[in-house]
Amino acid sequence: MAYATVNEVKAFAKISYEDLGYSTEEEFDSFILDLISHAEAIVNDYCGQSWTTENVPATVKFVTIQLCATILH
């Protein structure tokens, strides 16, 4: 699936692992991967469909990134 990447979420959120009290970048990345999975499920439920990595519409990608960034803040 993967509607967004960890780096895309980090760039949009402009937040670092230290800001949220994580000990390592890897620990923070793992948390963001979980967020992406949850955001994808929310988008899929709302839209009533899912997309493959190759055909994710730009709007779906943006909403997924924005949802993750909002949760981080």
C-alpha positions in Angstrom: 0.0 0.0 0.0 2.2 2.9 1.3 0.4 6.1 0.4 3.2 8.1 2.0 6.7 7.7 3.1 8.3 8.4 6.5 10.4 11.1 5.0 7.4 12.8 3.4 5.6 12.9 6.7 8.7 14.3 8.5 9.2 17.0 5.9 5.6 18.1 6.1 5.4 17.9 9.9 8.7 19.7 10.4 9.2 17.8 13.7 12.1 15.7 14.9 12.3 12.6 17.1 13.8 14.8 19.9 10.7 17.0 19.8 8.5 14.1 20.8 10.9 12.5 23.3 12.1 9.5 21.2 15.5 8.2 21.9 16.4 7.4 18.3 15.5 8.3 14.8 14.7 4.6 14.1 12.2 4.5 17.0 10.5 7.6 15.6 10.4 6.2 12.1 8.7 3.1 13.3 6.1 5.2 15.0 5.5 7.2 11.8 5.2 3.9 9.8 2.4 2.9 12.2 0.7 6.3 11.8 0.9 5.9 8.0 -0.8 2.5 8.2 -3.6 3.9 10.4 -4.1 7.0 8.2 -4.3 4.7 5.1 -7.0 2.7 6.8 -9.0 5.9 7.6 -8.7 7.1 4.0 -9.7 3.7 2.6 -12.7 3.5 4.9 -13.8 7.0 4.1 -13.4 6.5 0.3 -14.7 3.0 0.3 -11.7 1.8 -1.7 -8.0 1.3 -1.6 -5.2 2.0 -4.1 -1.9 0.3 -4.9 1.4 2.1 -4.5 1.5 2.7 -8.2 -1.9 4.4 -8.6 -2.3 6.5 -5.4 -4.0 9.8 -6.4 -2.1 12.9 -5.4 -5.0 14.0 -3.1 -5.0 10.7 -1.3 -1.2 11.0 -0.8 -1.5 14.5 0.5 -4.4 13.7 2.9 -2.4 10.8 4.3 0.7 12.9 4.9 -1.4 15.7 6.4 -3.3 13.4 8.7 0.0 11.9 10.0 1.6 15.3 10.5 -1.5 16.6 12.4 -1.4 13.6 14.7 2.3 14.2 15.4 1.5 17.8 16.5 
